[in-house]
Amino acid sequence: ALNRMNAAKGAACGLLTEAYQSRDQISLIPFQGNYAEVLLPPTRSISMAKNRLDTMPCGGGSPLAHALSQSVRTAINAMSSGDVGKAIIVLISDGRANVPLAISTGEEPEPEPGADKPKLTDAEKKEKREALKDEVLSLARQIGEIPNINLLVIDTENKFVSTGMAKEIANAAGGKYHFIPKASADAMKQVTSEAVSSLKAQSKKR
């Protein structure tokens, strides 16, 4: 996870430089524990973004649904301000979620620290996984329906063959997908940069 986070930071630094040159804005939304946090609102400031990158947390749960929700809200707010015309959400993840949106938003209580977790049957575990998957895919489909927002998924699952969840997210949103299981910062930076440029070119043709 730490290697993937460092690679993600490298990709973000690459996007920062390009964003500055093309007058784009960039936002950072790490998701770990039970929440996704807008660590950096949309900005053109490279120094501010790099400082925030250095403090980006790593580890814990994977509140992927909340991350998608926060990214959409951030994009819509930026576009409604008139400063941003289009937005590209770059999701760097293995696509696995283990925190439901209701817990992230406070609609359901968080488990008490140190409390014994209820033992679930295999059927209950499967049902829980399917519910989390359906929630994430539902949000991805909503992203695909929003004008001027595109989704790029960088699949970092550390396996020779991905389980396919990240690709399903990209497909549900009608977005782009790339699989980089052993991602170095340079590899992720190159793929992310090329994919973002491709999405920009597509948007200009429309």
N, C-alpha and C positions, 0 to 999 in steps of 0.2 A: 504493500500500500504506500509506503514511504517513497519507494522508487517511482511509482506511478504519479504520486503527488509532485515530486521534483520534476518529472517529465512534463507534467501539466503546467507547472510554473514556467518552465522553459518555453513551452508553446505560447503561454500568455505573454511572456516578455517579447517574443517575436511579433505577436499581434499588436502589442503596444507600439512598437517602433513603426510598423506599417500604418497603424491607425493614426499616429501623429502626422505621418507624411501625407496621408490621404484625407486628413481632417475628419476622420471618424472618431467616435467616442467608444470607450470600452468600459464594461462593468464586470465586477468579480462577485460571484455568488457561491461560496463554498457550502457544501452540505455534509454535515457529520453530526453525530449525537442524535438528537430528535428534531433538529431544525435546519433550515437553510437560511443563511444570513446574507443580506446585501452588504458585503464587506466594503465594496467600493461602488457608489452610485456612478452612472455614466459620466465619464470625464475624458479630457484629452491630455491630462497631466501624467506624463510618464513617471516622474519622480514620486508622485503620490501613489500611483498604482503599484510601483515596485516596492515601496515601503509597506503597503498593505499585503502584497504577496509574501513578504518575509514573515508576516505574522499569521499567515493563513493556517488554520488548524488542520489536523489530520487524525483519523482514527475514529472509532466509535461506530454508531449506527449509520444507516444509509437512507435518509429521508428523501428519496428521489422524487416522490410526488410533490412534496413541498418545494423542492428545488425548481421543478418545472413551473409550478404555480407562481413562485417568486420571480422567476425569469420573465414570464409572460407579463406580470404586473409591472415590472421594471421597464420592459420594452414598450408597453402601452403608454405608461406615464411619460417616457422619453419622447415618444412620437406625438403625444397630445400636446406637449410643450411647444412643438413647432421646430425644435432644434434638430430632430432626427426624422428622416423620411422612411427608412426601412431598418429592420433589426434582424440580426442573425444570432440565434441561440446556439452556442457551441457547448454541447454536453460531453464532458470527458468522464466516462463511467463504464463499469462492466454491465450496467443495466439492471443490476439486482437491487431491489428495494426491500427493506425490512422494518420500516417505520410508516404506519398509515398516516394519511393526511390529517385525520381527526386528532391524533396525538400531537402532531406538529402545530396545529392551529389552536389547541387547547379545548377542543370540543369533547375529547375524552381525557380522563385523568391519566397522568403518567404513572407507570409502576413505581411504587415506593422503593427508594434505594435499599438494597439488601433484602428486600422482601422475596420470599420464595415464589418462583414462577410456577403457575399451575402446569401440571403435567398434561400434555396434549397427546391424544392418540395420533397415529399416523394419518388417519383420515382428516382429523382436525388440523394437523400441520399442513396437509396438502390444500385444504380449503382456505387456510389463512394465506398461503403463498399465492393461490389463484386470485384471491381478493385483492392482494397488493398488486399483482400483475395487471388485473383488470383496471384498477384505479389509475395506474401509470399510463396504460395504453389509452384510456379514456381521455386523460389530459393531453396526451400526444395528438390524438385525433382532433381535439379542440384547437391545438396550436396550428394544425394543418388547415383549419377553416378561417384563421385570422388573416386578413389581408396584410401584406408587407412584413410578415414575420416568417422566417425560415428556420428550420432546425438542422443542425449538423451534429451527428453523433460520432464520437471517437471512442470505439470499443477497446477498452484496455484489459479485458478479462485475461488473466494470466494462465491461459491454457492453449494447447496447440490448436484446438478447435473451440470456437465460442459456443456457448449454449444457445445463442441466438436471441436473447432477450433485448440486447441493445439494438440489434437489427430490426426487431419487431417494433421498437419505439420509433426508429427512423422511418420505417415503412408506414406506420400509423399516421405520422405527421406529414407524410409525403416529402420527407427530407433526405439528406445525403448521409451515407454511412461509410465508415472506414474502420477496419479491424487492425489494431496495432498491439498484439499481445505482449511483446517485449519492447515497450516503448522507451526509446531514449529521448532526451529533450530535443535533439536535432531532428529525429525522425518525426516526432509529433508536431514540432514546429513547422516542418516542411509540408506535411500532409494537411495540417489545419490551415496554413496559409493558402495553399493551392485550392482547397475546398471552399474557403471563404471567398477567394477571388472568383471562383466559378459561380458561386451563388450570386455574387454581385453582378456578374456579367449576365446571368439569366434574368435578374430583376430589371436590368436596363433594357433588355429586349422586349419586356412585357409592356 
